[in-house]
Amino acid sequence: MEMRADLLIVGAGMVGSALALALRHSGLEILLLDGGPLSVKRFDPQSPFEPRVSALSAASQRILERLGAWEGIAGRRASPYSDMHVWDGSGTGQIHFSAASVHAQVLGHIVENRVVQDALLDRLHDSDIGLLPNARLEQMRRSGDEWLLTLADGRRLRAPLVVAADGANSAVRRLTGCETREWDYLHQAIVTSVRCSEAHQATAWQRFTDEGPLAFLPLARDGGQTWCSIVWSTTPEQAEQVMALDDEGFCAALERAFEGRLGQVLEADPRVCVPLRQRHAKRYVDEGLALIGDAAHVIHPLAGQGVNLGFLDAAVLAEELAHACERGERLADVKVLSRYERRRMPHNLALMAAMEGFERLFQANPLPLRWLRNSGLKLVEQMPEAKALFVRQALGLSGDLPELAKA
């Protein structure tokens, strides 16, 4: 059995689903395939929080609104935050960011990845986009001017253009030989949700410890403000020790590491531990091929920006493909696809470099560097214009924005 489409999107996660929806009125025959069932999970507002969350920026919210998915997100569970408080656990430097500094209501929303995914799937099931669930890619090769994909069950798919949206361990990237630059942070991140005795005040809290950053991201349930999603970046040795603790011991260790800023840590959901690596594809495009989201770049979770970069990738690629359709250009032409790469690669590299420098500075032990970071935090705290610039960047209010992300 062989199926054909104008565009094959491999990976129906948040970014791949967003790209498919952004192109739903393009006139292209689109096939979106994924190894999972592509079914929408029934949402229970009393259910435990999913461990993996994203800090959606204002730009991402605009994209999701225009794709018709934001209503489904807000109707499930989304936690707005208006402030961010960062401090150095080894010194006295601290900095506070506020949405009010740029006359905005919120800095963003903390949303469980599954909530975003299900809201997008709702819209996909209402569209005429072809969905291919339980489709695991096994082989991929050029066949004339097209790609021929073979699935694990023997089905074959053919298209002139393939987009890899299949995540950090992209099978498309591996099968097509796309090269990457990558390095291991030699750190691991412990991820879970916890309930504290004090309200999070719609604030994202982040403490830099000697072992790595610890973030408490605000979650909302039943109107309460005592639940937070935590991302605790630490050494493999400490991560192993922390993961071995029982719930009571874990809550006590977490409370100490966080200096008890939100009072007692009363309970914790099951923990997940993931290794931290940074990865960036040397090219995002080739003839008939484009990489988006984590398939193209994986950054440190320090600022929760990964999925925001992915949504912008999807919106820009959709915009460039739509413009090429209007001009009658061949979409698989590397010259067409390079327009997407030229718009997105510099922005992604700049943010990755900033996060890398930030992470290295706060991991530094030498006394001069500790003094530098403390002095830097104190200095920036006294510079409203610099802080407002950071806030605008976090909101996605600057740079080369696609139409889907513009106010």
Phi, psi and omega per residue, in radians:
M1 nan 2.233 3.134
E2 -2.217 2.266 3.118
M3 -1.975 2.597 -3.133
R4 -2.228 2.552 3.084
A5 -2.553 2.865 3.026
D6 -1.296 -0.568 -3.073
L7 -2.500 2.219 3.025
L8 -1.888 2.162 3.042
I9 -1.880 2.043 -3.116
V10 -1.684 1.978 -3.121
G11 1.918 1.918 -3.120
A12 -1.841 0.642 2.997
G13 -1.260 -2.859 -3.071
M14 -1.029 -0.780 -3.045
V15 -1.318 -0.776 3.112
G16 -1.105 -0.694 3.106
S17 -1.139 -0.688 3.127
A18 -1.112 -0.731 3.118
L19 -1.081 -0.785 -3.135
A20 -1.046 -0.772 -3.140
L21 -1.178 -0.622 3.137
A22 -1.143 -0.399 -3.107
L23 -1.853 0.191 -3.010
R24 -1.148 -0.376 3.133
H25 -1.857 0.282 -3.048
S26 -1.415 -0.237 -3.064
G27 1.503 -0.051 3.123
L28 -1.414 2.555 3.004
E29 -1.502 1.940 -3.011
I30 -1.927 2.385 3.040
L31 -2.170 2.134 -3.117
L32 -1.902 2.051 -3.100
L33 -2.077 2.623 -3.100
D34 -2.676 2.655 3.121
G35 -1.286 -0.248 -3.136
G36 -1.609 -3.110 -3.059
P37 -1.383 -0.266 -3.120
L38 1.006 0.584 3.083
S39 -1.760 2.639 -3.135
V40 -1.570 2.197 -3.126
K41 -1.357 2.300 3.088
R42 -1.111 2.205 -3.045
F43 -1.586 2.252 3.065
D44 -1.990 1.991 -3.101
P45 -1.077 -0.274 3.111
Q46 -1.647 -0.031 -3.100
S47 -1.228 2.686 3.074
P48 -1.031 2.709 3.097
F49 -1.230 2.496 2.980
E50 -1.178 2.479 -3.075
P51 -1.174 -0.514 -3.088
R52 -1.679 2.139 -3.134
V53 -2.241 2.891 3.061
S54 -2.254 2.592 3.042
A55 -1.692 1.609 -3.061
L56 -1.300 2.220 3.126
S57 -1.377 2.993 3.072
A58 -1.086 -0.636 3.114
A59 -1.116 -0.748 3.102
S60 -1.133 -0.675 3.113
Q61 -1.070 -0.734 3.122
R62 -1.083 -0.761 3.129
I63 -1.047 -0.825 -3.106
L64 -1.166 -0.605 3.063
E65 -1.081 -0.791 -3.082
R66 -1.285 -0.327 3.046
L67 -1.537 -0.060 3.120
G68 1.422 0.240 -3.053
A69 -1.745 -0.322 -3.019
W70 -1.136 -0.638 3.136
E71 -1.033 -0.703 3.103
G72 -1.169 -0.574 3.094
I73 -1.215 -0.901 -3.118
A74 -1.086 -0.575 3.136
G75 -1.288 -0.273 3.084
R76 -1.678 -1.445 -3.104
R77 -2.832 2.023 3.086
A78 -2.471 2.443 -3.045
S79 -2.076 1.790 3.115
P80 -1.224 2.563 3.007
Y81 -2.337 2.457 -3.036
S82 -1.928 -0.201 -3.075
D83 -2.426 2.779 3.061
M84 -2.415 2.283 -3.133
H85 -2.163 2.124 -3.091
V86 -2.153 2.368 3.081
W87 -2.566 2.765 -3.116
D88 -1.640 2.014 -3.118
G89 -1.185 -0.265 -3.126
S90 -1.778 0.149 -3.121
G91 -2.719 -2.696 -3.095
T92 -2.033 0.012 -3.124
G93 -1.236 2.431 3.084
Q94 -2.704 2.790 -3.125
I95 -2.592 2.534 -3.103
H96 -2.204 2.246 3.088
F97 -1.971 2.505 -3.119
S98 -2.399 2.443 3.069
A99 -1.098 -0.533 -3.117
A100 -1.080 -0.416 -3.109
S101 -1.153 -0.353 3.095
V102 -2.110 0.392 3.082
H103 1.039 0.619 3.063
A104 -1.884 2.750 -3.140
Q105 -1.446 -0.642 -3.108
V106 -2.419 2.734 3.012
L107 -1.468 -0.464 -3.127
G108 2.951 -2.916 3.129
H109 -2.331 2.359 2.999
I110 -1.564 2.099 -3.057
V111 -2.354 2.391 3.054
E112 -1.109 2.364 -3.114
N113 -0.986 -0.645 -3.125
R114 -1.139 -0.604 3.110
V115 -1.111 -0.799 3.111
V116 -1.077 -0.799 -3.112
Q117 -1.045 -0.788 -3.100
D118 -1.184 -0.627 3.101
A119 -1.131 -0.669 3.085
L120 -1.205 -0.702 3.126
L121 -1.111 -0.629 3.061
D122 -0.936 -0.824 -3.117
R123 -1.214 -0.643 3.126
L124 -1.116 -0.720 3.142
H125 -1.177 -0.402 3.090
D126 -1.508 -0.085 -3.071
S127 -1.775 3.105 3.089
D128 -1.749 0.293 3.088
I129 -1.244 2.345 3.131
G130 -1.273 2.204 -3.137
L131 -1.952 2.304 -3.121
L132 -2.183 1.576 -3.129
P133 -1.365 2.914 3.084
N134 0.885 0.700 -3.103
A135 -1.970 1.752 -3.121
R136 -1.725 2.124 -3.088
L137 -1.286 2.273 -3.129
E138 -2.025 -0.685 -3.132
Q139 -2.410 2.676 3.124
M140 -2.691 2.194 -3.132
R141 -2.631 2.820 3.074
R142 -1.301 2.446 3.065
S143 -2.402 1.627 -3.017
G144 1.186 -2.216 3.128
D145 -1.626 0.220 -3.083
E146 -2.216 2.981 3.006
W147 -1.759 2.462 3.045
L148 -2.033 2.044 -3.115
L149 -1.888 2.344 3.092
T150 -2.007 2.241 -3.132
L151 -1.590 2.889 -3.092
A152 -1.072 -0.501 -3.130
D153 -1.570 0.119 3.070
G154 1.690 -0.231 3.107
R155 -1.116 2.607 -3.140
R156 -2.161 2.459 -3.127
L157 -2.188 2.500 -3.112
R158 -2.321 2.375 3.102
A159 -2.827 2.625 3.074
P160 -1.304 -0.388 -3.074
L161 -2.316 2.245 3.098
V162 -2.159 2.338 3.059
V163 -1.972 2.185 3.094
A164 -1.525 1.962 3.047
A165 -2.231 0.563 -2.989
D166 -1.753 0.550 2.899
G167 1.455 -3.063 -3.014
A168 -1.068 -0.605 3.127
N169 -1.771 0.832 -3.021
S170 -0.923 2.130 3.058
A171 -1.211 -0.627 3.122
V172 -1.087 -0.797 -3.134
R173 -1.075 -0.716 3.138
R174 -1.187 -0.817 -3.063
L175 -1.209 -0.439 -3.138
T176 -1.703 -0.004 3.055
G177 1.272 0.448 3.094
C178 -1.202 2.230 -3.098
E179 -1.486 2.608 3.123
T180 -2.297 2.750 2.901
R181 -1.843 2.246 -3.120
E182 -2.622 2.717 3.106
W183 -2.667 2.660 -3.108
D184 -1.617 2.299 3.107
Y185 -1.324 -0.156 -3.052
L186 1.011 0.550 3.089
H187 -2.328 2.795 3.046
Q188 -2.243 2.695 -3.134
A189 -2.002 2.196 3.041
I190 -1.658 2.202 -3.031
V191 -2.176 2.301 3.049
T192 -2.934 -3.061 3.048
S193 -2.100 2.467 -3.099
V194 -2.336 2.712 3.060
R195 -1.916 2.264 -3.106
C196 -1.908 2.876 -3.126
S197 -1.424 -0.304 3.141
E198 -2.068 2.632 -3.100
A199 -1.192 2.541 3.140
H200 -1.389 -0.155 3.055
Q201 1.064 0.571 -3.126
A202 0.896 0.685 -3.090
T203 -2.141 2.412 2.992
A204 -1.564 2.139 -3.069
W205 -1.906 2.399 3.122
Q206 -2.506 2.134 3.090
R207 -1.961 2.318 3.057
F208 -1.635 2.003 3.106
T209 -1.712 3.045 3.112
D210 -1.153 -0.442 -3.111
E211 -1.593 -0.406 -3.107
G212 2.734 3.013 -3.105
P213 -1.316 2.544 3.076
L214 -2.173 2.077 -3.091
A215 -1.993 2.378 2.967
F216 -1.966 1.946 -3.078
L217 -1.864 2.284 -2.991
P218 -1.200 2.350 3.042
L219 -2.120 2.676 -3.124
A220 -2.168 2.346 3.055
R221 -2.534 2.193 3.123
D222 0.957 0.593 3.112
G223 1.373 -0.051 -3.140
G224 -1.476 2.842 -3.104
Q225 -2.253 0.637 -3.088
T226 -1.888 -0.112 3.114
W227 -1.673 2.476 3.074
C228 -2.392 2.566 2.930
S229 -1.538 2.297 -3.135
I230 -2.003 2.497 3.002
V231 -2.214 1.913 -3.052
W232 -1.958 1.796 -3.140
S233 -1.567 2.172 -3.073
T234 -2.679 3.125 -3.131
T235 -1.260 2.701 3.110
P236 -0.985 -0.639 -3.123
E237 -1.118 -0.835 3.140
Q238 -1.209 -0.653 3.120
A239 -1.031 -0.729 3.128
E240 -1.095 -0.721 3.124
Q241 -1.140 -0.764 -3.101
V242 -1.178 -0.713 -3.138
M243 -1.157 -0.431 -3.134
A244 -1.404 -0.225 -3.119
L245 -1.233 2.635 2.973
D246 -1.313 3.028 -3.043
D247 -1.012 -0.742 -3.121
E248 -1.120 -0.762 3.126
G249 -1.157 -0.676 3.116
F250 -1.102 -0.809 -3.133
C251 -1.053 -0.688 -3.141
A252 -1.177 -0.748 3.135
A253 -1.141 -0.717 3.136
L254 -1.133 -0.729 3.129
E255 -1.069 -0.733 3.106
R256 -1.129 -0.786 -3.113
A257 -1.101 -0.488 -3.102
F258 -1.683 0.098 3.128
E259 1.030 0.434 3.080
G260 1.036 0.532 -3.077
R261 -1.068 -0.520 3.128
L262 -1.998 0.574 3.113
G263 1.296 -2.614 -3.123
Q264 -1.288 2.480 2.951
V265 -1.563 1.902 -2.937
L266 -1.519 -0.636 3.132
E267 -2.738 2.787 -3.109
A268 -2.429 2.493 3.029
D269 -1.351 3.009 3.076
P270 -0.970 2.506 -3.065
R271 -1.683 2.619 3.031
V272 -2.185 2.412 3.126
C273 -2.116 2.190 -3.102
V274 -2.240 2.439 3.069
P275 -1.236 2.603 -3.110
L276 -1.840 2.128 3.060
R277 -2.334 2.622 3.005
Q278 -1.940 2.410 -3.062
R279 -2.504 2.456 3.096
H280 -2.547 2.205 3.116
A281 -1.214 2.423 3.135
K282 -1.164 -0.554 3.022
R283 -2.337 2.508 3.072
Y284 -1.589 -0.268 -3.021
V285 -2.424 2.752 2.976
D286 -2.630 -3.137 3.128
E287 -1.009 2.027 3.104
G288 1.246 0.323 -3.048
L289 -2.518 2.391 3.046
A290 -2.462 2.490 3.092
L291 -1.919 2.369 3.094
I292 -2.351 2.799 3.076
G293 1.086 -2.523 -3.082
D294 -1.129 -0.326 3.054
A295 -1.156 -0.464 -3.131
A296 -1.724 -0.550 -3.044
H297 -2.795 2.370 3.066
V298 -2.210 2.166 -3.106
I299 -2.008 2.908 3.078
H300 -1.056 2.415 -3.105
P301 -1.294 0.260 -3.056
L302 -0.891 -0.756 -3.076
A303 -1.996 0.115 3.126
G304 1.067 0.578 -3.028
Q305 -1.673 -0.108 -3.008
G306 -0.936 -0.914 -3.081
V307 -1.243 -0.487 3.084
N308 -1.113 -0.717 3.066
L309 -1.099 -0.692 -3.141
G310 -1.128 -0.746 3.115
F311 -1.112 -0.659 3.089
L312 -1.180 -0.666 3.031
D313 -0.964 -0.893 -3.082
A314 -1.071 -0.759 -3.101
A315 -1.168 -0.707 3.135
V316 -1.202 -0.782 3.139
L317 -1.087 -0.746 3.111
A318 -1.060 -0.716 -3.138
E319 -1.113 -0.792 -3.124
E320 -1.178 -0.656 3.106
L321 -1.189 -0.681 3.118
A322 -1.125 -0.734 3.106
H323 -1.109 -0.701 3.134
A324 -1.141 -0.643 3.078
C325 -1.057 -0.763 -3.132
E326 -1.097 -0.582 -3.125
R327 -1.492 -0.119 -3.103
G328 1.323 0.399 -3.136
E329 -1.436 2.792 3.088
R330 -1.418 2.039 -2.997
L331 -1.116 -0.526 -3.092
A332 -1.362 -0.144 -3.121
D333 -1.082 2.265 -3.116
V334 -1.082 -0.448 3.089
K335 -1.160 -0.650 3.089
V336 -1.200 -0.835 -3.092
L337 -1.167 -0.492 -3.138
S338 -1.152 -0.395 3.083
R339 -1.103 -0.677 3.056
Y340 -1.111 -0.822 -3.123
E341 -1.049 -0.743 -3.111
R342 -1.132 -0.550 -3.130
R343 -1.399 -0.591 -3.000
R344 -1.724 -0.625 -3.041
M345 -1.052 -0.803 -3.141
P346 -1.052 -0.713 -3.138
H347 -1.128 -0.794 -3.126
N348 -1.136 -0.743 3.132
L349 -1.119 -0.697 -3.133
A350 -1.096 -0.772 -3.141
L351 -1.195 -0.681 3.107
M352 -1.087 -0.722 3.124
A353 -1.143 -0.705 3.131
A354 -1.115 -0.784 3.136
M355 -1.148 -0.661 3.118
E356 -1.119 -0.814 3.128
G357 -1.108 -0.721 3.129
F358 -1.086 -0.805 -3.106
E359 -1.119 -0.744 -3.127
R360 -1.171 -0.660 3.137
L361 -1.095 -0.724 -3.094
F362 -1.447 -0.172 3.020
Q363 -1.572 -0.182 -3.011
A364 -1.241 2.373 3.129
N365 -1.696 -0.505 -3.105
P366 -0.964 2.428 -3.066
L367 -0.983 -0.742 3.132
P368 -1.035 -0.657 -3.138
L369 -1.254 -0.626 3.065
R370 -1.096 -0.730 3.123
W371 -1.107 -0.702 -3.119
L372 -1.094 -0.797 -3.085
R373 -1.216 -0.650 3.089
N374 -1.149 -0.770 3.120
S375 -1.131 -0.688 3.138
G376 -1.102 -0.778 3.114
L377 -1.065 -0.774 -3.134
K378 -1.119 -0.698 -3.118
L379 -1.148 -0.849 -3.124
V380 -1.106 -0.613 3.123
E381 -1.027 -0.464 -3.117
Q382 -1.668 0.142 -3.101
M383 -2.086 1.539 -3.089
P384 -0.982 -0.653 -3.107
E385 -1.171 -0.696 3.114
A386 -1.154 -0.708 3.125
K387 -1.151 -0.713 3.131
A388 -1.110 -0.625 3.097
L389 -1.102 -0.748 3.103
F390 -1.074 -0.764 -3.121
V391 -1.090 -0.750 3.128
R392 -1.102 -0.659 3.089
Q393 -1.118 -0.763 -3.130
A394 -1.126 -0.617 3.130
L395 -1.297 -0.314 -3.069
G396 1.387 0.595 -3.078
L397 -1.674 0.085 -3.099
S398 -2.405 2.946 3.111
G399 1.611 -2.990 -3.095
D400 -1.451 1.530 -3.077
L401 -1.570 2.442 3.002
P402 -1.265 2.834 -3.110
E403 -1.016 -0.637 -3.129
L404 -1.062 -0.420 -3.060
A405 -1.765 -0.114 -3.069
K406 -1.384 2.621 3.128
A407 -1.201 nan nan
